[in-house]
């Protein structure tokens, strides 16, 4: 159980932060940037949940799935915050599991089976809820780029990368699913207004 009695500690005042194993790193280190991007993804998903809950015309409730994902993103942040020591003791650390990745794939398949196949690229937008989901998708893709940059320098849990990759796919499908009940997706028209 996490217990935070004090919000400020002054331990980061010199531009460093502590990892899950106690190691200190500069706040601009790739590892810190990676889990920071995951945190931003989580915050943007929070905005999407608010937009979904505010849209009285939506006939579906994606919010419980998104709340589950927000919890998973805390798991992902903890995973990235703890260096992979490749030892038996690290098995007890909090890591993203293949089952969490599979859950996202099942969500994608379930929602995608209810929307028409794409005939063009989709412009981010439509309903407010869909726009927030598209925004979350792009932030998740940025987190993925940062995680791959980190993985190029040090060992990470491969499920972490799989998870963030599937998440951006799911957020795209969710945006399309939300737009399905309104005016639909806004499709890209190459060179459309020249």
N, C-alpha and C positions, 0 to 999 in steps of 0.2 A: 504494500500500500504506500502510495506517495503521500507525504505530509510536508506541506510548505508553510512554515511559520513566518518566514521572512522572505520578502520578494527580492530585495536587493541585498547583495553579498559583498559587493565591491571587488570580487575576485577577478572580474573581467575588465577592470578599469585600465589595464595596460594592453588591451587588445588581444587577450587570450581567453580561451574558454576550456572547461574541463569536459572530457569525454566520459562515457559510461564506465570505463575502466580506470578513471583517474588521470589519464594522460592529459597534458595541457597542450593545446594547439593554438596557433593564431586564428582569429575569428574569420580570416579570409582563406583558410586552408580548404582544399577541395572537399574534404570530408564534412567540414562544418557547413560549407556552402550547399552540399548535397542534402543534408538533413534540413537545412534552412529552406531550401526549395520545396521539400516535402511538406514542411510546416505551412508555407504559403499556399500550396495546393489544398491543404486541409482547410485553411481559412476561406479560400474562394469557394470550396464545396459548401461551407457554411452559408455563404451568400446564396448559392444555388438552392439550398434547402429552404431558406427564407422565401425566395421567389416562388418556389414550387408550392409551399404552404399558402402563400398569398394569392395564388391563381385559382380562383373559385371555379373556373371553367375546366380545370384539369380533372379528368375522370380516373386518374391513376395516382397512386401514392408511392413515389419513388423515395420519399424521405427516409423510411426505415433502412433501405438499402444504402443510402448515402451516409446515414449515421453509422452503420456497420463499417463502411469504408473509412469514415473518419477515425474510428477506433483502430482499424488496420493501419492507417497512416501513422498513428502514434507508435504502433508496433514497428513499422518501417523506419521511423525516425530513431527509435531505440536500437534497431538493428544496425543502422548506419552510424550511430553514435558510439557503437562499441566495436573496436577493431577486431577482426577475425584472426584469432591467434592460432587457429588450427590445432587446438588441444582438446583433450577430453573435457576439461573444465568449461570450455566455451560452449559446450553442448547445452549447458544450463542457461546460457544467455538467451534473451528474447530475440528470436529470429523469425523472419517471414517464412511461412511454410508452403509447400506445394498445394496444400488444401486451400489456402487463402487465394492462390492464383487460380485454382480450379473454380472456386466460387465466382470469381469475376467472369471467367469464361462461360459459366452457366448463365449468369446474368445477361451477358452479351447475346448468347444464343436465344434465350427466352424473349428478350425485347426485340431482337433483330427479326425474329420469325413473324412479328406483328407489323412490320413496316415494309414498304415497297423497296425493291432493289434500286440502287442509285443509277441515274442516267447521266450525272454530271457531278462535279465537285460542289460542295455545299458552302454557301457563304454563312459565316457565323451570324446568327440572328433569329428572326421569327418572333417567338414570344420572349418575354423577359426571362422566364425560367430557362428556355433554350439558350438564350444569349449567355446567361451565367454558367450554364453547363459547358458551352463552347469555351468560355473564358477559363474555366477550370481545366478543360482539356489542354489548352495551350500552356497553362502553368505546369500541368503534369508532364507535358513533353519537355519543358525546360528542365524540370527536375530530373527527367530521364537523361537528358544530355549531361547534366552535372554528375549524375551517378555513373554514367559511362566514362566520363573524364576521370573520376576518382578511381574507378575500376581499372583504368589503364595504368595507374600508379601503385595500387595495392589490392590485396585480395578482399573480395566482398562475397557475401552470400548471393549465389546466382538467382535465387528466388526473389531477392529484392529487385533486381533489374526486371525480371519477368513480371513481377507485380505492377510496377509503375508503367510498364509497357501496356499491359492489359487494361490498366485503369484508364489510360487516355483513350483507348479504344471504346471502353464502356461509356465514358462520358460523351463521346461522339454519338454513340448509338442512343444514349438517353436523350440527348438534345434532339435528335431526329424523332424519337418516340414522342417527346413532348410536343413537337411541332406537328405531328401527325394529326392531332385532334383540332388544330387551328387551321391557319391558312397554308400550312405545309412548309417544307424546306424552301429556302431561297436558293435557287440554283445559279451557279456561275455560268455566265454567257461569255465565252472568250471573245474579247474585243467588242463586247456587247454595245457599248455606248460611244463608239468612235464616230 
